[in-house]
Amino acid sequence: MKANELRIGNMVNLCFEHKEGWFKARVTEILNDNTINTDTTESDNNHYYFEPIPLSEEILFKVGFELKGVVQAIGYFRLIYEDGGKLFFYSHPMLKIEVKYLHQLQNLYYLSRGQELNTSNLTDL
């Protein structure tokens, strides 16, 4: 994953060299050298790696989607399961985008709705 795929406010997984495990964090700054700053309490001097957060039914539910058959929906925003369980965003008959990660969903939601996806319920993942 590259920092240029992100927007400020996107959520990512962080792994620090000096700690065990992954931590969820919100991007606060995107730097030119493929690094980011986040809202974590870790020092900026720590070395870390970041990865996308894979989408799951739990995440979709916590951000407000409701399962309607094979469709996940918030209002007119639709994600459709097809092709062996893959999740796709459709906004026009000609536009079909596979969505695998939370930051992709956040970006598509913002582009199509003009507002941020509510991720405040994701702090306990």
The 8 nearest C-alpha neighbors of each residue, nearest first, counted from 0:
[[1, 50, 2, 51, 4, 49, 3, 5],
 [0, 2, 3, 4, 33, 5, 34, 50],
 [1, 3, 33, 4, 5, 34, 29, 35],
 [2, 4, 5, 1, 33, 29, 6, 31],
 [5, 3, 2, 1, 6, 0, 102, 103],
 [6, 4, 3, 2, 9, 102, 7, 1],
 [5, 7, 9, 8, 4, 26, 106, 29],
 [6, 8, 26, 27, 9, 28, 5, 29],
 [7, 9, 26, 25, 6, 27, 10, 5],
 [10, 8, 102, 26, 25, 6, 7, 5],
 [9, 11, 25, 24, 102, 26, 8, 23],
 [12, 10, 51, 24, 52, 23, 50, 25],
 [11, 13, 23, 50, 22, 49, 52, 21],
 [14, 12, 49, 22, 21, 48, 23, 11],
 [13, 15, 21, 48, 47, 20, 49, 22],
 [16, 14, 47, 18, 17, 46, 48, 13],
 [15, 17, 18, 46, 47, 14, 45, 19],
 [16, 18, 15, 19, 45, 46, 47, 14],
 [19, 17, 15, 16, 20, 14, 21, 47],
 [20, 18, 21, 17, 15, 14, 16, 22],
 [21, 19, 14, 18, 22, 15, 13, 12],
 [20, 22, 14, 13, 12, 23, 19, 15],
 [21, 23, 13, 12, 24, 14, 20, 11],
 [24, 22, 12, 11, 13, 10, 21, 25],
 [25, 23, 10, 11, 39, 37, 38, 12],
 [24, 26, 10, 37, 8, 38, 9, 27],
 [25, 27, 37, 8, 7, 9, 28, 36],
 [28, 26, 37, 7, 36, 8, 38, 25],
 [27, 29, 36, 35, 26, 7, 30, 37],
 [30, 28, 35, 2, 34, 36, 31, 27],
 [29, 31, 34, 35, 32, 33, 28, 2],
 [32, 30, 33, 29, 34, 2, 3, 35],
 [31, 33, 34, 30, 2, 35, 29, 1],
 [34, 32, 2, 31, 1, 30, 35, 3],
 [35, 33, 30, 32, 2, 29, 31, 36],
 [36, 34, 29, 28, 30, 37, 26, 2],
 [35, 37, 28, 27, 26, 29, 34, 38],
 [38, 36, 26, 27, 25, 39, 24, 35],
 [37, 39, 25, 24, 27, 40, 26, 36],
 [40, 38, 41, 37, 24, 25, 42, 23],
 [39, 41, 42, 38, 37, 43, 24, 36],
 [42, 40, 39, 43, 45, 44, 38, 37],
 [41, 43, 44, 45, 40, 39, 46, 36],
 [42, 44, 45, 41, 36, 46, 40, 37],
 [45, 43, 42, 46, 41, 47, 36, 15],
 [46, 44, 43, 42, 47, 15, 41, 16],
 [47, 45, 16, 15, 44, 48, 43, 17],
 [48, 46, 15, 14, 16, 45, 13, 49],
 [47, 49, 14, 13, 15, 50, 46, 16],
 [50, 48, 13, 12, 14, 11, 47, 51],
 [49, 51, 12, 11, 0, 52, 13, 48],
 [50, 52, 11, 100, 12, 53, 0, 102],
 [51, 53, 100, 101, 11, 12, 54, 50],
 [54, 52, 100, 99, 101, 51, 55, 102],
 [55, 53, 100, 101, 99, 58, 52, 56],
 [54, 56, 58, 57, 59, 53, 60, 100],
 [55, 57, 59, 58, 60, 54, 61, 66],
 [56, 58, 60, 55, 59, 61, 54, 62],
 [59, 57, 61, 55, 60, 56, 62, 54],
 [60, 58, 56, 64, 62, 57, 61, 55],
 [59, 61, 64, 57, 63, 58, 62, 56],
 [62, 60, 58, 63, 59, 120, 57, 121],
 [63, 61, 59, 118, 60, 117, 64, 58],
 [64, 62, 60, 61, 59, 73, 65, 117],
 [65, 63, 60, 72, 73, 59, 71, 62],
 [66, 64, 71, 72, 67, 60, 63, 73],
 [65, 67, 71, 70, 68, 64, 72, 69],
 [68, 66, 70, 69, 71, 65, 72, 64],
 [69, 67, 70, 66, 71, 80, 79, 65],
 [68, 70, 80, 79, 67, 71, 66, 81],
 [71, 69, 79, 67, 68, 78, 66, 72],
 [70, 72, 66, 78, 65, 64, 77, 67],
 [73, 71, 77, 64, 65, 76, 74, 70],
 [74, 72, 64, 76, 75, 63, 77, 65],
 [73, 75, 76, 72, 77, 64, 65, 71],
 [74, 76, 73, 77, 72, 112, 90, 111],
 [77, 75, 73, 74, 72, 78, 108, 111],
 [78, 76, 72, 71, 75, 88, 79, 70],
 [77, 79, 88, 71, 87, 70, 86, 72],
 [78, 80, 70, 87, 86, 69, 71, 81],
 [81, 79, 86, 69, 84, 85, 70, 87],
 [80, 82, 84, 85, 83, 79, 86, 87],
 [81, 83, 85, 84, 80, 86, 87, 79],
 [84, 82, 81, 85, 80, 86, 87, 79],
 [83, 85, 81, 80, 82, 86, 79, 69],
 [86, 84, 81, 80, 82, 83, 87, 97],
 [85, 87, 80, 79, 98, 97, 78, 84],
 [88, 86, 97, 79, 96, 78, 98, 95],
 [87, 89, 78, 96, 95, 77, 97, 79],
 [90, 88, 95, 91, 94, 87, 77, 96],
 [89, 91, 94, 88, 92, 95, 111, 77],
 [90, 92, 94, 93, 89, 95, 88, 96],
 [91, 93, 94, 90, 89, 95, 88, 96],
 [92, 94, 91, 95, 90, 89, 96, 88],
 [95, 93, 91, 92, 89, 90, 96, 88],
 [94, 96, 89, 88, 87, 93, 97, 90],
 [97, 95, 88, 87, 98, 94, 89, 86],
 [96, 98, 87, 86, 88, 99, 95, 85],
 [99, 97, 87, 86, 100, 103, 96, 104],
 [100, 98, 54, 53, 97, 86, 101, 103],
 [101, 99, 53, 54, 103, 52, 102, 98],
 [100, 102, 104, 103, 54, 52, 105, 53],
 [101, 103, 105, 9, 104, 100, 106, 10],
 [104, 102, 106, 101, 105, 100, 107, 98],
 [103, 105, 101, 107, 102, 106, 108, 98],
 [104, 106, 102, 108, 103, 107, 116, 101],
 [105, 107, 103, 109, 104, 108, 102, 110],
 [108, 106, 110, 104, 109, 105, 111, 103],
 [107, 109, 105, 111, 106, 110, 112, 104],
 [108, 110, 113, 114, 106, 115, 112, 107],
 [111, 109, 107, 108, 113, 112, 106, 114],
 [110, 112, 108, 109, 113, 107, 90, 76],
 [113, 111, 109, 114, 108, 110, 76, 115],
 [114, 112, 109, 110, 111, 115, 108, 107],
 [115, 113, 109, 112, 116, 108, 110, 111],
 [114, 116, 109, 117, 105, 108, 113, 112],
 [115, 117, 105, 118, 108, 114, 109, 62],
 [116, 118, 62, 119, 115, 120, 63, 61],
 [117, 119, 120, 62, 121, 116, 61, 122],
 [118, 120, 121, 117, 122, 62, 61, 116],
 [121, 119, 118, 122, 61, 62, 123, 117],
 [122, 120, 119, 123, 118, 124, 61, 58],
 [121, 123, 120, 124, 119, 23, 118, 24],
 [124, 122, 121, 120, 23, 119, 61, 22],
 [123, 121, 122, 23, 58, 120, 57, 22]]
